[in-house]
Amino acid sequence: MGSTSALGAGIPEALSPAQLSAHLLTPDSGWLDMILLPDYPDKVVLAHRLRVERLALLCTLVLIAGGGWWLLPAVNGEAELLPRSGPVLALFASGLLIADLIEYGPVERSRLAAAANIAWPSVLAFAGIHFGSDDAMIASAMLGAIAVLLWWFSNHLLGSNLLTRKWRGLTSIAGLAIALAILVSMSDEAVLWGVVIVACCATMIPDLTAKDENYEARAEFGERLEEADARMLKLRAGGSGLEQAASLLKTAREEGWKDPARGMTLISQAEMESERVLAVAGDLDVIRSDAMRAVERAEEVTMDALGPRRAFEMGDRETEHGSLREAELLYRRAKTKAAVIEEHWQAAADSVAEAAAAIGGRSGHQAEAVRGILNTAKEALDAEEPEEALHIAASIPGHLESLGSSEEGASKSLGDAEHAVANAEGDIPIMTKERLAEAREALESGDSALAKGLADSVLRDVRETSDAMQEVQRALRQRKQVEDRFPADSVAEWDAKLDDVASKAAGGEWVAAAEALREMTASLRSHEVKLSEVSELMRFVDTEWKALRKRLDSSGIGPGDAGRMAAEKAVAEAASALEQGDIQLCHKALGAAGEALETLNRRT
């Protein structure tokens, strides 16, 4: 005990037994460093459960042994068997029910409550039988208290809802029967009989006659369901199509007993559905007659359209099967299709025939495309959609008109391209002439779009080549003026670029020569801009130097001064680089001159 106290010293009192046990199992780790194994709580619970089960088994054995000890005199003939049977049975039953007290789940509680409800009338009967003076009175009072406790326990567990009360009433019948059997065999006192019977009936009769809050609603639902079933059978016997209403009634029969409000709603829906179907049945003959007349008028226009007649016959079959709603929809569909055919079929057929005659024997890609549109119109007519066929066929004349205008435009473009190529025969590449031949072949084959595209591309190439040739020739005629703009330090480099332009022009590569000329001109213009900027900077530095020299002379800093000589040298180098056109060297010299001038300014 001393070692245990030492191990548990310093542990807060609020700790659970499981935590305390875990600490005691790891005494060397310290309380703050204790590690609780993941399965340790389960092991503690299991150990506790085993101890409780052993205790329950011990109690069961004790009760059974007590019952056997109490029954032993009656077995040996030393006492009457029947008076001792009751306590023995109570002890044996208690021993069996101890396990339920340990588990005490929903099933176990139900079993315990049923046993208590069966047992308390018998316990009350035994209390009355053994009622007497002195010790007998005390024993009877104890049995009466036990009976009251059992009654309270059963009422507490079995009084929560209607089902548990019904179960309590049924077990009360068993308890009353056992109590009456005990009274018949052991007592003839009318008062005791009355007390036991009245006490049992006080709880049994209310439990057996108890009704839930939906009882009246279910009764009303049942009456209305019977009336609706009777009416439905009568209507369906007459051949009316009430499948939907019958299905609603079936659903109401399945769900209404549990939810009367839902059942009443379904019955109302079934009645409304039956009334609607009966109303439809009355009007169905009129609808069928109208549809029949429309189908006959459509058949007078053409016999190729079978859709209206097919829909009408399907409506007749649905009527025979009792599906009035589907029959009505089919009759209306037949009438609608027939009306469309009657109104548009002849116009659509005439439009398709006219379009086919207009296309005739035209050939070419565009003509085939228009012929595909005509086939689409024919397919729409075959699908009994004359309105769509009429719409498609009506667009074909517009396509044919655009086809003629595109052929005219392609022919004009081809003529312009041939004229342009003829005027610039010596300067046009071979590939351009090949494209011109391809354009002519495309126009002859009927592909005016391809022919126009090729002719336009040839015309663009010719114009681009002519413009490039004029630009290059103009620059070469002014070669002297261009060469005068070259920088003095890189004349050879710029002459090479100009010679490259001239060689490409001599080889007939006018477009490439024009691009090279543009690149050279852009580079030369950029160089001139930079040269202008550095010239402006040079003029500024030269002006500053002239003004500074006067201040230096007045300050006694003569031409032999080292700083003045350095500044003079930097300005001279910048001027020389500018004359040569070396912009980079001029910038470098101007930077040195600026630093020298700044130094001399500080000296003055």
C-alpha positions in Angstrom: 0.0 0.0 0.0 2.9 2.3 0.7 4.4 1.8 -2.7 1.0 2.5 -4.4 0.6 5.8 -2.5 4.1 6.8 -3.5 3.4 6.0 -7.1 0.2 8.0 -7.1 1.5 11.1 -5.3 1.0 14.4 -7.1 -1.8 13.1 -9.4 -4.9 15.4 -9.4 -8.0 14.0 -7.7 -10.2 14.7 -10.7 -8.5 12.0 -12.8 -10.5 9.0 -13.9 -9.7 5.5 -12.6 -8.5 4.5 -16.1 -6.0 7.4 -16.2 -4.8 6.7 -12.7 -4.3 3.0 -13.5 -2.4 4.0 -16.6 -0.1 6.2 -14.6 0.5 3.4 -12.0 1.4 1.1 -14.8 4.1 3.5 -16.0 5.6 5.0 -12.8 9.0 5.8 -14.2 7.7 8.0 -17.0 6.4 10.9 -14.8 2.8 12.1 -14.9 3.4 14.7 -17.7 5.1 12.1 -19.9 2.5 9.4 -19.5 1.6 7.4 -22.6 -1.8 5.8 -22.8 -1.9 2.9 -25.1 -4.7 3.0 -27.8 -6.5 -0.2 -26.6 -6.0 0.5 -22.9 -9.6 1.9 -22.3 -11.1 -1.1 -24.0 -9.1 -3.4 -21.8 -10.3 -1.5 -18.7 -13.9 -1.7 -19.8 -13.6 -5.4 -20.6 -12.0 -6.1 -17.2 -14.8 -4.2 -15.4 -17.5 -6.1 -17.5 -15.9 -9.4 -16.6 -16.1 -8.6 -12.9 -19.7 -7.5 -13.2 -20.6 -10.7 -15.1 -18.9 -12.8 -12.4 -20.9 -11.0 -9.7 -24.1 -11.6 -11.7 -23.3 -15.3 -12.1 -22.6 -15.5 -8.4 -26.0 -13.8 -7.6 -27.8 -16.2 -10.0 -26.3 -19.2 -8.3 -27.1 -17.9 -4.9 -30.8 -17.3 -5.9 -31.1 -20.7 -7.5 -29.5 -22.3 -4.4 -31.9 -20.3 -2.2 -34.8 -21.5 -4.2 -33.7 -25.1 -4.0 -33.1 -24.8 -0.2 -36.6 -23.3 0.2 -38.2 -26.1 -1.9 -36.3 -28.9 -0.2 -38.7 -29.4 2.8 -41.6 -29.7 0.3 -39.7 -32.3 -1.7 -39.0 -34.3 1.4 -42.7 -34.2 2.4 -42.1 -32.1 5.5 -44.2 -29.1 4.1 -46.9 -28.5 1.4 -45.5 -28.1 -2.1 -47.9 -25.4 -3.5 -47.3 -22.7 -0.8 -43.6 -23.0 -1.3 -43.7 -23.0 -5.2 -44.4 -19.3 -5.5 -41.3 -18.1 -3.8 -39.2 -20.7 -5.5 -40.5 -19.6 -8.9 -39.8 -16.0 -8.0 -36.2 -16.8 -7.0 -35.6 -18.8 -10.2 -37.1 -16.1 -12.4 -35.0 -13.4 -10.6 -31.9 -15.5 -11.2 -32.6 -15.6 -14.9 -33.4 -11.9 -15.2 -30.2 -10.7 -13.5 -28.4 -10.8 -16.9 -31.0 -8.4 -18.3 -30.3 -6.0 -15.5 -26.7 -6.0 -16.5 -27.2 -5.4 -20.2 -30.3 -3.2 -19.8 -30.8 -2.5 -23.5 -34.1 -2.0 -25.3 -34.9 -5.7 -25.6 -33.8 -6.4 -22.0 -35.9 -3.6 -20.6 -38.9 -4.9 -22.5 -38.3 -8.4 -21.1 -37.9 -7.0 -17.5 -41.0 -4.9 -17.7 -43.1 -7.8 -19.1 -41.9 -10.0 -16.2 -42.6 -7.3 -13.6 -46.1 -6.8 -15.1 -46.9 -10.5 -15.0 -45.4 -10.9 -11.5 -47.0 -8.1 -9.5 -50.6 -9.5 -9.4 -49.3 -12.8 -8.1 -47.1 -11.0 -5.5 -50.2 -9.0 -4.4 -52.2 -12.3 -4.1 -49.5 -13.8 -1.9 -49.5 -10.7 0.2 -53.2 -11.0 0.8 -53.1 -14.8 1.4 -50.4 -14.5 4.1 -51.9 -11.4 5.8 -52.2 -11.8 9.5 -50.9 -10.4 12.7 -47.4 -9.7 13.9 -44.8 -11.2 11.7 -47.3 -12.2 9.0 -48.5 -8.6 8.7 -44.9 -7.4 8.2 -44.3 -10.1 5.5 -47.5 -9.1 3.8 -46.5 -5.5 3.9 -43.2 -6.3 2.3 -44.8 -8.3 -0.4 -47.3 -5.5 -1.0 -44.4 -3.0 -1.3 -42.7 -5.3 -3.8 -46.0 -5.6 -5.8 -46.3 -1.8 -5.9 -42.6 -1.5 -7.0 -43.1 -4.0 -9.8 -46.2 -2.3 -10.9 -44.5 1.1 -11.0 -41.5 -0.4 -12.8 -43.7 -1.9 -15.6 -45.8 1.2 -15.9 -42.6 3.3 -16.2 -41.1 1.2 -19.0 -44.3 0.3 -20.9 -46.2 3.5 -20.8 -44.5 5.6 -23.4 -46.6 4.9 -26.5 -49.6 3.0 -27.7 -47.7 -0.2 -28.7 -46.0 -0.6 -25.4 -49.4 0.0 -23.6 -51.0 -2.7 -25.7 -48.1 -5.0 -24.8 -48.6 -4.1 -21.1 -52.3 -4.9 -21.4 -51.6 -8.4 -22.9 -49.1 -9.2 -20.2 -51.5 -8.0 -17.6 -53.9 -10.7 -18.8 -51.2 -13.3 -18.1 -50.5 -11.8 -14.7 -54.2 -11.8 -13.8 -54.6 -15.4 -14.9 -51.7 -16.6 -12.7 -53.0 -14.6 -9.8 -56.4 -16.1 -10.1 -54.9 -19.6 -10.3 -53.1 -18.9 -7.0 -56.3 -17.5 -5.4 -58.4 -20.5 -6.5 -55.9 -23.0 -5.0 -55.0 -21.1 -1.8 -57.8 -18.6 -0.8 -61.5 -18.2 -0.9 -61.7 -14.7 0.6 -63.9 -12.6 -1.6 -62.3 -9.3 -0.5 -58.9 -10.5 -1.6 -60.3 -11.7 -4.9 -61.9 -8.3 -5.4 -58.7 -6.4 -4.6 -56.6 -8.4 -7.0 -59.1 -8.3 -9.8 -59.8 -4.6 -9.4 -56.1 -3.7 -9.2 -55.3 -5.7 -12.4 -58.3 -4.4 -14.3 -57.4 -0.8 -13.3 -54.4 -0.9 -15.6 -55.3 -3.8 -18.0 -58.6 -2.4 -19.3 -57.3 1.1 -20.1 -54.3 -0.4 -21.8 -56.3 -2.8 -23.9 -58.8 -0.2 -24.9 -56.3 2.6 -25.5 -56.5 4.3 -28.9 -54.0 6.6 -30.6 -54.8 10.2 -31.7 -55.4 9.1 -35.3 -58.1 6.5 -34.5 -61.0 8.7 -35.6 -59.1 9.8 -38.7 -58.4 6.2 -39.6 -62.0 5.3 -39.1 -63.1 8.1 -41.4 -60.5 7.0 -43.9 -61.7 3.4 -43.8 -65.3 4.5 -44.5 -64.3 6.8 -47.3 -62.0 4.1 -48.8 -64.8 1.6 -48.9 -67.1 4.0 -50.6 -64.4 4.9 -53.2 -63.6 1.2 -53.8 -67.2 0.4 -54.4 -67.6 3.3 -56.8 -64.4 2.4 -58.6 -65.5 -1.2 -59.1 -68.8 -0.1 -60.5 -67.1 2.4 -63.0 -64.5 -0.1 -64.1 -67.2 -2.7 -64.7 -68.6 -0.4 -67.3 -65.3 -0.4 -69.3 -64.1 3.1 -68.3 -60.4 3.6 -68.3 -59.6 4.4 -64.7 -56.2 2.8 -64.3 -54.7 5.9 -62.8 -57.5 6.4 -60.3 -57.3 2.7 -59.3 -53.5 3.1 -58.8 -54.1 6.1 -56.5 -56.6 4.1 -54.5 -54.2 1.2 -54.2 -51.5 3.6 -52.9 -54.1 5.2 -50.5 -54.9 1.7 -49.2 -51.2 1.0 -48.5 -50.3 4.3 -46.9 -53.5 5.6 -45.5 -53.7 3.4 -42.4 -50.4 4.8 -41.2 -51.0 8.4 -42.4 -54.8 9.0 -42.7 -54.3 12.6 -43.9 -52.1 11.3 -46.8 -54.7 8.6 -47.5 -57.6 11.1 -47.6 -55.6 13.2 -50.1 -54.9 10.2 -52.3 -58.6 9.3 -52.3 -59.5 12.9 -53.3 -57.0 12.7 -56.1 -58.5 9.4 -57.3 -62.0 10.8 -57.2 -60.9 13.9 -59.2 -59.0 11.6 -61.7 -62.1 9.4 -62.1 -64.3 12.5 -62.7 -61.9 13.9 -65.2 -61.6 10.5 -67.1 -65.4 10.2 -67.2 -65.6 13.8 -68.6 -63.0 12.9 -71.2 -64.9 9.7 -72.1 -67.9 11.8 -72.8 -66.0 14.1 -75.1 -63.8 11.5 -76.7 -66.4 10.6 -79.4 -66.5 14.2 -80.6 -62.7 14.4 -80.6 -62.5 11.1 -82.6 -65.0 12.3 -85.2 -63.1 15.6 -85.7 -59.8 13.7 -86.1 -61.5 11.2 -88.5 -62.7 14.0 -90.8 -59.2 15.7 -90.8 -57.5 12.4 -91.7 -59.9 11.8 -94.6 -59.3 15.3 -95.9 -55.5 14.8 -95.7 -55.8 11.5 -97.6 -57.7 13.3 -100.4 -54.6 15.5 -100.8 -52.1 12.7 -100.8 -52.0 9.0 -100.0 -48.2 9.1 -99.3 -48.6 10.6 -95.8 -49.4 7.6 -93.5 -48.7 9.4 -90.2 -52.2 10.8 -89.5 -54.0 7.4 -90.2 -51.4 5.6 -88.1 -51.9 7.9 -85.1 -55.7 7.6 -85.5 -55.6 3.8 -85.4 -53.3 3.9 -82.3 -55.9 6.1 -80.6 -58.6 3.5 -81.3 -56.4 0.8 -79.8 -55.8 2.8 -76.6 -59.5 3.4 -76.4 -60.1 -0.4 -76.5 -57.5 -0.8 -73.7 -59.2 1.8 -71.6 -56.4 4.4 -71.8 -58.6 7.4 -72.6 -56.0 10.0 -71.9 -53.5 8.5 -74.3 -56.3 8.0 -76.9 -57.2 11.6 -76.7 -53.6 12.7 -77.2 -53.3 10.4 -80.2 -56.5 11.6 -81.8 -55.4 15.2 -81.4 -52.0 14.3 -82.9 -53.6 12.7 -85.9 -55.8 15.8 -86.4 -52.7 18.2 -86.1 -50.7 16.1 -88.6 -53.6 15.9 -91.0 -54.1 19.7 -90.9 -50.4 20.4 -91.6 -50.5 18.0 -94.6 -53.7 19.4 -95.9 -52.3 23.0 -95.8 -48.7 22.6 -96.9 -48.3 19.3 -98.7 -49.2 20.3 -102.2 -47.2 23.6 -102.0 -44.2 21.7 -100.7 -44.4 19.1 -103.4 -44.7 21.8 -106.2 -41.8 23.8 -104.7 -39.5 20.7 -104.6 -40.4 19.8 -108.2 -39.6 23.4 -109.3 -36.3 23.4 -107.5 -35.3 20.1 -109.1 -36.1 21.5 -112.5 -34.2 24.7 -111.9 -31.0 22.7 -110.9 -31.3 20.5 -113.9 -28.0 19.2 -115.1 -25.8 21.8 -113.4 -22.4 20.5 -112.3 -19.6 21.6 -110.0 -19.1 21.8 -106.3 -21.6 24.6 -105.7 -24.2 22.9 -107.8 -23.7 19.7 -105.8 -24.2 21.7 -102.6 -27.5 23.1 -103.9 -28.5 19.5 -104.9 -27.8 18.4 -101.3 -30.3 21.1 -100.1 -32.8 19.7 -102.5 -32.3 16.2 -101.1 -32.9 17.5 -97.6 -36.2 19.0 -98.7 -37.2 15.7 -100.2 -36.3 13.9 -97.0 -38.4 16.3 -95.0 -41.3 15.6 -97.4 -40.8 11.9 -97.0 -40.8 12.4 -93.2 -44.3 14.0 -93.5 -43.0 17.4 -92.6 -44.3 19.5 -95.6 -43.9 22.8 -93.8 -40.1 22.2 -93.3 -39.8 20.9 -96.8 -41.5 24.0 -98.2 -39.2 26.2 -96.2 -36.0 24.4 -97.5 -37.2 24.2 -101.1 -38.1 27.9 -101.1 -34.4 28.8 -100.4 -33.1 26.9 -103.4 -33.8 29.7 -106.0 -31.7 32.1 -103.9 -28.8 29.7 -103.8 -29.1 29.2 -107.6 -29.0 33.0 -108.1 -26.0 33.4 -105.9 -24.4 30.5 -107.8 -24.8 32.5 -111.0 -23.5 35.7 -109.5 -20.5 33.9 -108.1 -19.7 32.4 -111.5 -19.8 35.8 -113.0 -17.6 37.3 -110.3 -15.1 34.4 -110.7 -15.0 35.0 -114.5 -14.3 38.7 -114.0 -11.6 38.1 -111.4 -9.9 35.6 -113.7 -10.0 38.1 -116.6 -8.4 40.8 -114.4 -5.7 38.4 -113.3 -4.9 37.3 -116.9 -4.7 40.9 -118.0 -2.4 41.8 -115.1 -0.1 38.8 -115.8 0.0 39.7 -119.5 1.1 43.3 -118.7 3.9 42.1 -116.4 4.9 38.9 -118.2 8.6 39.1 -117.6 8.5 39.8 -113.9 5.9 37.2 -112.7 7.1 34.0 -111.0 6.3 30.6 -112.5 4.1 29.6 -109.5 1.9 32.6 -110.0 1.3 31.5 -113.6 0.5 27.9 -112.4 -2.1 29.3 -110.0 -3.7 31.2 -112.8 -4.0 27.9 -114.8 -5.5 26.2 -111.8 -8.1 29.0 -111.4 -9.1 28.6 -115.1 -9.5 24.8 -114.6 -11.6 25.4 -111.4 -13.9 27.8 -113.3 -14.4 25.3 -116.1 -15.3 22.5 -113.6 -17.9 24.7 -111.9 -16.1 25.5 -108.7 -16.4 29.3 -109.0 -15.5 30.0 -105.4 -12.1 28.3 -105.8 -11.5 29.9 -109.2 -12.3 33.4 -107.7 -10.0 32.8 -104.8 -7.1 31.7 -107.0 -7.6 34.5 -109.4 -7.7 37.1 -106.6 -4.5 35.6 -105.1 -2.8 35.9 -108.5 -3.9 39.5 -108.9 -2.6 40.3 -105.4 0.8 38.7 -106.2 1.0 40.7 -109.5 0.2 44.0 -107.8 2.6 43.3 -104.9 5.4 42.5 -107.4 4.6 45.6 -109.5 4.7 47.8 -106.4 7.9 46.3 -105.1 9.5 46.7 -108.5 8.6 50.4 -108.7 9.9 51.0 -105.2 13.2 49.2 -105.8 13.8 50.8 -109.2 13.1 54.3 -107.7 15.7 53.7 -104.9 18.3 52.4 -107.4 17.9 55.4 -109.6 18.6 57.6 -106.5 21.5 55.5 -105.4 23.9 58.5 -105.1 21.5 60.2 -102.7 21.1 57.0 -100.6 24.9 56.5 -100.4 25.5 60.1 -99.2 23.4 59.2 -96.1 25.7 56.3 -95.2 27.9 56.8 -92.0 31.5 57.5 -92.8 32.9 54.8 -90.5 30.7 51.9 -92.0 30.3 52.8 -95.7 31.3 49.4 -96.8 28.7 47.6 -94.7 25.9 49.9 -96.0 27.1 49.5 -99.6 26.9 45.7 -99.2 23.3 46.0 -98.1 22.5 48.2 -101.1 24.3 45.8 -103.4 22.2 42.9 -102.0 19.0 44.8 -102.9 20.4 45.5 -106.4 21.3 41.8 -106.9 17.9 40.6 -105.9 16.3 43.1 -108.2 18.5 41.9 -111.1 17.4 38.3 -110.4 13.7 39.2 -110.6 13.1 38.8 -106.8 11.3 42.1 -106.6 9.4 41.4 -103.4 12.5 40.2 -101.5 14.5 43.2 -102.8 11.7 45.5 -101.6 11.8 43.9 -98.2 15.6 44.2 -98.0 15.4 47.8 -99.1 12.8 48.6 -96.4 15.0 47.0 -93.7 18.0 49.0 -94.9 16.0 52.3 -95.0 14.6 51.7 -91.5 18.1 51.0 -90.1 19.5 54.0 -91.9 16.7 56.2 -90.6 17.3 54.9 -87.0 21.0 55.7 -87.4 20.2 59.2 -88.5 17.9 59.8 -85.6 20.6 58.7 -83.1 23.2 60.8 -85.0 20.9 63.8 -84.7 20.5 63.3 -81.0 24.2 62.9 -80.3 24.9 66.0 -82.5 22.6 68.0 -80.3 24.3 66.7 -77.2 27.7 67.6 -78.8 26.6 71.2 -79.5 25.5 71.5 -75.9 28.8 70.2 -74.5 30.8 72.4 -76.9 28.8 75.5 -75.7 29.4 74.6 -72.1 33.1 74.1 -72.7 33.5 77.5 -74.4 31.8 79.3 -71.5 33.9 77.3 -69.0 37.2 78.2 -70.7 36.5 81.9 -70.1 35.9 81.2 -66.4 39.0 79.1 -66.1 41.1 81.9 -67.7 39.7 84.4 -65.2 40.4 82.0 -62.3 44.0 81.6 -63.3 43.7 78.0 -64.6 45.7 78.1 -67.8 45.8 75.8 -70.8 48.7 73.9 -69.2 46.5 72.6 -66.4 46.1 68.8 -66.4 42.3 68.9 -65.8 41.8 71.5 -68.5 43.9 69.5 -70.9 41.9 66.3 -70.1 38.6 68.2 -70.8 40.0 69.6 -74.0 41.1 66.2 -75.2 37.7 64.6 -74.4 35.7 67.3 -76.2 38.0 66.9 -79.2 37.6 63.1 -79.3 33.8 63.5 -79.2 33.9 65.9 -82.1 36.1 63.6 -84.1 33.9 60.5 -83.4 30.9 62.6 -84.5 32.5 63.5 -87.8 33.3 59.8 -88.4 29.7 58.8 -87.6 30.8 56.6 -84.7 27.9 57.2 -82.3 29.0 54.8 -79.6 32.5 56.2 -79.4 31.1 59.8 -79.4 28.8 58.9 -76.5 31.7 57.5 -74.6 33.9 60.6 -75.2 31.0 62.9 -74.3 30.6 61.1 -71.0 34.3 61.6 -70.2 34.0 65.3 -71.3 31.0 65.8 -69.0 32.9 64.4 -66.0 35.9 66.6 -66.8 33.7 69.7 -67.1 32.0 68.9 -63.8 35.4 68.7 -62.1 36.5 72.0 -63.6 33.2 73.6 -62.6 33.8 72.7 -59.0 37.3 74.3 -59.2 35.9 77.6 -60.4 
